[in-house]
Amino acid sequence: MIRIGLAIDDRDWHARALLRAFAMRDVTVVPFRLADAAFDTAHPYGLAVPGFGNALPTAVLVRSISAGSFEEVTRRLGILHALRELAVPVWNDARAIERCVDKSTTSFLLGHAGIATPATWAVEGREAAVAIAERECPSGPLVLKPLFGSQGRGLRLIAEAADLPPPETVGGVYYLQRYLSTGTRTFHDHRLFICAGEVVAAMTRESETWVTNVRLGAQPLPFSPSAELADLAVRAAACVGAAYAGVDLLVDRDGQAWVLEVNSMPGWKGLQRVAPASIAAHIVAALLAALR
């Protein structure tokens, strides 16, 4: 009997959409918090997952991992690593999540794979960041992003070294990326949702500011990606080992497409507003197909 573990923090909009999609397929789903799972060497598998007793889930779908101390987050990721060691399919597994949560690792892997991504630097200490800004800003502004962060929070445009904030505001790490312009009158980029190697939905995010996150006010618009953009997004998701991902792309003023970010726990509430079919249903169908 298939019993899927759904790792969530609470039953938010996304969790409810996934639960409905599983219910449509008569699949038993057990929602649980990774914070409540435990390493337990007295357990038959050495791992106790809430709701599964002495058994293991058939698979685990990770919707979210709650914030916590370094130790807490490390242990929760360790639970996912342990599930993989026990041959439990995990979407997305800890390796993919770790690669995406740390933006510098994502940038490294994209560049190493030859996937077009903006020039990026990640250094410790303001002195090192100042040296980069003094060297690179004469050629155009940089974007400072939190190394760990999402939903467009904490982004800054760096036009000169003086724009760099003190180290305590960025955890001592400066992640800097070349700012790219579309050359149009509006600020926009594209989000492609990848699942099991396919584009299942896409949108353009149009904004009055250069930060194009829907949660910060950007407008989601229908978008049909070209075969080139679809292939770029699929390769970016594969590069980090993500079974499903939100890939952010930008086409610059010269028509060059760039991968800005890969999100291993993407939200899709805004995207669903312009997608023709249920994204949750796509995720569920692809996961169940992978179990056959």
C-alpha positions as CSV (number, residue, x, y, z in Angstrom):
1,M,0.0,0.0,0.0
2,I,1.3,3.4,-1.0
3,R,1.6,5.9,1.9
4,I,3.2,9.2,1.1
5,G,4.8,11.5,3.7
6,L,4.1,15.2,3.0
7,A,6.7,17.3,4.8
8,I,5.0,20.6,5.6
9,D,5.1,23.3,8.3
10,D,1.4,24.0,8.3
11,R,-1.6,23.3,6.1
12,D,-1.2,26.4,3.9
13,W,-2.6,27.0,0.4
14,H,0.1,24.8,-1.2
15,A,-0.3,21.9,1.3
16,R,-4.0,21.9,0.8
17,A,-3.6,21.8,-3.0
18,L,-1.3,18.8,-2.7
19,L,-3.6,17.0,-0.3
20,R,-6.5,17.5,-2.7
21,A,-4.4,16.2,-5.6
22,F,-3.4,13.1,-3.7
23,A,-7.0,12.5,-2.7
24,M,-8.1,12.7,-6.3
25,R,-5.9,9.6,-6.9
26,D,-7.0,7.8,-3.7
27,V,-3.5,7.9,-2.3
28,T,-3.0,7.9,1.5
29,V,-1.0,10.9,2.5
30,V,0.4,11.6,6.0
31,P,1.4,15.2,6.6
32,F,4.2,15.7,9.1
33,R,6.8,18.3,10.2
34,L,10.4,17.4,9.7
35,A,11.0,19.0,13.2
36,D,8.9,16.2,14.6
37,A,10.8,13.4,12.9
38,A,13.5,11.7,15.0
39,F,16.7,9.7,14.7
40,D,16.0,6.7,16.9
41,T,18.5,3.8,16.9
42,A,15.9,1.7,18.7
43,H,13.5,2.0,15.8
44,P,13.6,-0.8,13.2
45,Y,15.0,1.7,10.6
46,G,16.8,4.0,13.0
47,L,14.4,6.8,12.0
48,A,11.0,7.6,13.3
49,V,8.7,9.5,10.9
50,P,5.5,10.8,12.6
51,G,2.4,8.8,11.4
52,F,4.3,5.8,10.2
53,G,4.9,3.8,13.3
54,N,7.6,1.2,12.8
55,A,7.3,1.6,9.0
56,L,8.7,4.0,6.4
57,P,6.9,6.2,3.9
58,T,6.7,4.9,0.4
59,A,8.0,8.3,-0.6
60,V,8.3,11.8,0.8
61,L,7.3,15.0,-0.9
62,V,9.0,18.0,0.7
63,R,6.9,21.1,0.5
64,S,8.7,23.2,3.2
65,I,11.3,23.1,5.9
66,S,10.7,25.6,8.7
67,A,13.3,28.0,9.8
68,G,15.4,27.3,12.9
69,S,18.9,27.3,14.3
70,F,21.8,26.0,12.3
71,E,21.6,22.8,14.4
72,E,17.8,22.4,13.9
73,V,18.0,22.9,10.1
74,T,21.0,20.6,9.8
75,R,19.1,17.9,11.7
76,R,16.0,18.3,9.5
77,L,18.1,18.0,6.4
78,G,19.8,15.0,8.0
79,I,16.3,13.3,8.2
80,L,16.0,13.7,4.5
81,H,19.5,12.4,3.9
82,A,18.6,9.4,6.1
83,L,15.5,8.7,4.1
84,R,17.5,8.6,0.9
85,E,20.0,6.2,2.5
86,L,17.0,4.0,3.4
87,A,16.0,4.0,-0.3
88,V,12.9,6.1,0.3
89,P,12.4,8.4,-2.8
90,V,12.4,12.1,-1.6
91,W,11.2,15.0,-3.7
92,N,13.3,17.1,-3.4
93,D,16.0,15.3,-1.5
94,A,18.4,17.0,0.9
95,R,21.2,17.4,-1.7
96,A,19.0,19.3,-4.1
97,I,17.6,21.5,-1.3
98,E,21.1,22.3,0.0
99,R,22.4,23.2,-3.5
100,C,19.5,25.6,-4.0
101,V,19.2,27.1,-0.6
102,D,22.9,28.2,-0.8
103,K,22.8,30.5,-3.8
104,S,26.6,30.4,-4.2
105,T,26.5,26.7,-4.7
106,T,23.7,27.0,-7.3
107,S,25.7,29.6,-9.2
108,F,28.8,27.4,-9.1
109,L,26.9,24.3,-10.4
110,L,25.2,26.3,-13.2
111,G,28.5,27.8,-14.3
112,H,30.3,24.5,-14.0
113,A,27.7,22.9,-16.2
114,G,28.0,25.6,-18.8
115,I,24.5,27.0,-18.2
116,A,24.3,30.7,-18.8
117,T,24.0,32.5,-15.4
118,P,25.1,36.1,-14.5
119,A,28.6,36.7,-13.3
120,T,28.5,36.0,-9.6
121,W,30.8,36.5,-6.6
122,A,30.3,35.2,-3.0
123,V,32.9,36.3,-0.5
124,E,33.2,36.8,3.3
125,G,33.8,40.3,4.8
126,R,33.0,43.8,3.5
127,E,36.6,44.4,2.4
128,A,36.5,41.6,-0.1
129,A,33.1,42.8,-1.3
130,V,34.3,46.4,-1.7
131,A,37.2,45.2,-3.9
132,I,34.7,43.4,-6.1
133,A,32.3,46.4,-6.3
134,E,35.2,48.8,-7.1
135,R,36.3,46.5,-9.9
136,E,32.9,45.6,-11.3
137,C,30.5,48.5,-10.8
138,P,32.1,50.7,-13.4
139,S,30.8,48.1,-15.9
140,G,27.3,48.2,-14.4
141,P,25.4,47.7,-11.1
142,L,25.4,44.5,-9.1
143,V,22.6,42.8,-7.2
144,L,23.3,41.9,-3.6
145,K,21.2,38.9,-2.4
146,P,21.0,37.1,0.9
147,L,22.9,33.9,0.5
148,F,19.9,32.1,2.2
149,G,16.7,33.8,1.2
150,S,13.6,33.8,-1.0
151,Q,10.6,35.7,-2.2
152,G,12.7,38.7,-3.2
153,R,13.4,39.8,0.4
154,G,16.7,41.6,1.1
155,L,17.7,42.4,-2.4
156,R,19.8,45.5,-3.0
157,L,21.1,47.2,-6.1
158,I,24.8,48.1,-5.7
159,A,25.9,50.9,-8.0
160,E,29.1,51.6,-6.1
161,A,31.1,50.2,-3.2
162,A,29.5,52.7,-0.8
163,D,26.1,50.9,-1.3
164,L,27.4,47.8,0.4
165,P,25.7,47.3,3.8
166,P,27.7,46.3,7.0
167,P,28.5,42.6,7.3
168,E,26.1,42.0,10.2
169,T,23.2,42.6,7.9
170,V,24.2,39.9,5.5
171,G,25.5,37.3,7.9
172,G,29.1,38.2,6.9
173,V,28.6,36.9,3.4
174,Y,28.3,39.1,0.3
175,Y,26.6,37.3,-2.6
176,L,26.9,39.6,-5.6
177,Q,25.5,39.1,-9.1
178,R,25.7,41.2,-12.2
179,Y,22.5,43.1,-12.8
180,L,21.0,42.4,-16.2
181,S,18.6,44.6,-18.1
182,T,15.9,43.5,-20.5
183,G,16.3,46.7,-22.4
184,T,12.5,47.3,-22.2
185,R,10.4,49.9,-20.4
186,T,9.0,47.4,-17.9
187,F,10.8,45.2,-15.4
188,H,10.1,41.5,-16.0
189,D,11.5,38.0,-16.0
190,H,10.1,34.5,-16.3
191,R,9.4,31.7,-13.9
192,L,9.3,28.2,-15.4
193,F,8.0,25.3,-13.2
194,I,9.8,22.1,-13.9
195,C,8.6,18.7,-12.8
196,A,10.3,15.4,-13.7
197,G,12.2,17.0,-16.6
198,E,9.3,18.9,-18.1
199,V,7.9,22.4,-18.1
200,V,4.5,22.1,-16.5
201,A,3.7,25.9,-16.2
202,A,5.3,29.2,-16.9
203,M,4.7,32.9,-16.3
204,T,6.1,36.3,-16.9
205,R,6.5,38.4,-13.8
206,E,6.0,42.0,-14.5
207,S,6.8,44.7,-11.9
208,E,7.0,48.4,-11.5
209,T,10.4,47.9,-9.8
210,W,13.4,45.8,-10.6
211,V,12.4,43.2,-8.0
212,T,10.0,40.9,-9.8
213,N,8.6,38.7,-7.0
214,V,4.8,38.2,-7.1
215,R,4.6,38.4,-3.3
216,L,6.2,41.8,-3.5
217,G,3.6,43.1,-6.0
218,A,4.7,41.8,-9.4
219,Q,2.0,40.8,-11.8
220,P,1.9,37.2,-13.1
221,L,1.1,37.0,-16.8
222,P,0.7,33.9,-19.0
223,F,3.8,32.9,-20.8
224,S,4.6,30.2,-23.4
225,P,8.4,29.6,-23.3
226,S,10.3,28.8,-26.5
227,A,11.9,25.4,-26.8
228,E,15.2,27.1,-26.1
229,L,14.0,28.6,-22.8
230,A,12.3,25.4,-21.8
231,D,15.4,23.4,-22.4
232,L,17.5,25.9,-20.4
233,A,15.2,25.6,-17.4
234,V,15.1,21.8,-17.6
235,R,18.9,21.7,-17.7
236,A,19.1,24.1,-14.7
237,A,16.8,21.9,-12.6
238,A,18.8,18.8,-13.5
239,C,22.0,20.6,-12.7
240,V,21.1,20.8,-9.0
241,G,19.4,17.4,-9.0
242,A,15.9,18.8,-8.4
243,A,12.9,16.5,-9.3
244,Y,10.7,19.7,-9.3
245,A,11.9,23.3,-9.3
246,G,11.0,26.9,-10.0
247,V,13.6,28.3,-12.4
248,D,13.9,32.0,-12.9
249,L,15.1,33.2,-16.3
250,L,15.8,36.6,-17.8
251,V,16.3,37.5,-21.5
252,D,18.6,40.5,-21.7
253,R,18.5,43.4,-24.2
254,D,20.6,41.3,-26.6
255,G,18.3,38.3,-26.6
256,Q,20.6,36.2,-24.4
257,A,18.7,34.0,-21.9
258,W,20.2,33.7,-18.4
259,V,19.3,31.5,-15.4
260,L,19.0,33.7,-12.3
261,E,18.0,31.2,-9.7
262,V,16.7,27.7,-9.1
263,N,14.3,27.1,-6.3
264,S,13.9,23.6,-4.8
265,M,10.9,24.4,-2.7
266,P,9.1,26.8,-5.0
267,G,5.7,28.3,-4.3
268,W,3.2,28.4,-7.2
269,K,0.2,30.3,-5.9
270,G,0.8,33.2,-8.2
271,L,1.8,31.0,-11.1
272,Q,-1.4,28.9,-10.7
273,R,-3.4,32.0,-11.4
274,V,-2.2,31.9,-15.1
275,A,-1.5,28.2,-15.5
276,P,-4.2,26.2,-17.4
277,A,-3.9,23.1,-15.2
278,S,-3.3,22.2,-11.6
279,I,0.4,22.4,-10.8
280,A,-0.2,20.3,-7.6
281,A,-1.8,17.6,-9.8
282,H,1.3,17.6,-12.0
283,I,3.6,17.1,-9.1
284,V,1.5,14.3,-7.6
285,A,1.2,12.5,-11.0
286,A,4.9,12.7,-11.7
287,L,5.8,11.4,-8.2
288,L,3.4,8.5,-8.4
289,A,4.7,7.7,-11.9
290,A,8.3,7.6,-10.6
291,L,7.2,5.0,-8.0
292,R,6.0,2.5,-10.6
